Amino acid sequence: MPNNPIPAAAHNPADAFDRLLTVLDTLRTQCPWDKKQTMETLRHLTIEETYELSDAILDGNLDEIKKELGDVMMHLVFYSRIASETNDFNIVDVLNGVCDKLVNRHPHIYGDVEVENEEDVKRNWEQIKLKEGNKSVLAGVPASLPALVKAARIQEKARGVGFDWEDKSQVWEKVEEELQEFKNEFNVADNTAIDVEKAESEFGDVLFSLINYARFININPENALEKTNRKFIKRFQYLENKAKENGKALADMTLAEMDIYWNEAKKL
């Protein structure tokens, strides 16, 4: 018989969550690996689990999404369990805290504020955060976010307080302006050294303006780029496999030869 009875599968949310708490409490006190973990050691694992969830979502794999959601939820409970050992906070504090925040930031649901659309909701959300003590609308954007995601979040938050273009044509004009400025950095005489630092700055402006335009036409730039990454990987791996089937090494092939397989991959 096992040292500890295995909690039975639950059939409602409250019992299922209690089952997770029970399992984590047991592991934390009896498993050598779980006993050693700290918030710092879990951090990189949590980031990895979040990316795995992101992959599953992009793949549209609901079974994997379910599994990865469980992994992420387990990590959240684990952090709360660790904090409870030092009496800093526990899972009840965490859940009550997020519920209180949601109630406070939805006065159109739990109060007498009226809204007409989701833009009103976002605007209220940012204003309430400022009243709660945030010194800047942009304070809630994590510094360690990947640059592309960070740019999108910065723009969304600025829009939430009315700092935005009026229509997408203005944004596209900005894109063209930034492209021209970037191009000008390379439109110099052959014997003139390119100012790489300035060119990098102009390229950043191009990316920022393109991300802004994507937002205006309801395209998630992170998703769009990741789908293109995956498309390229799939086509390149087809190219590698076809070359191998024909006894060739990519390094010994011409671009014209590789283009034949690449175009085959595009048709697939």
Protein Blocks (a to p, Z undefined) as FASTA:
>chain_A
ZZbdcddddfbfklmmmmmmmmmmmmmmmmmklmmpcfklmmmmmmmmmmmmmmmmmnop
aklmmmmmmmmmmmmmmmmmmmmmnomacfklmmmmmmmmmmmmmmmlmmmbdcfbfklm
mmmmmmmmmmnopabfklmpcfkbcfklmmmmmmmmmmmnopacfbfklmmmmmmmmmmm
mmmmmmccfklccdfklmmmmmmmmmmmmmmmmmmnopafklmmmmmmmmmmmmmmmmmm
mmmmnopafklpcfklmmmmmmmmmmZZ
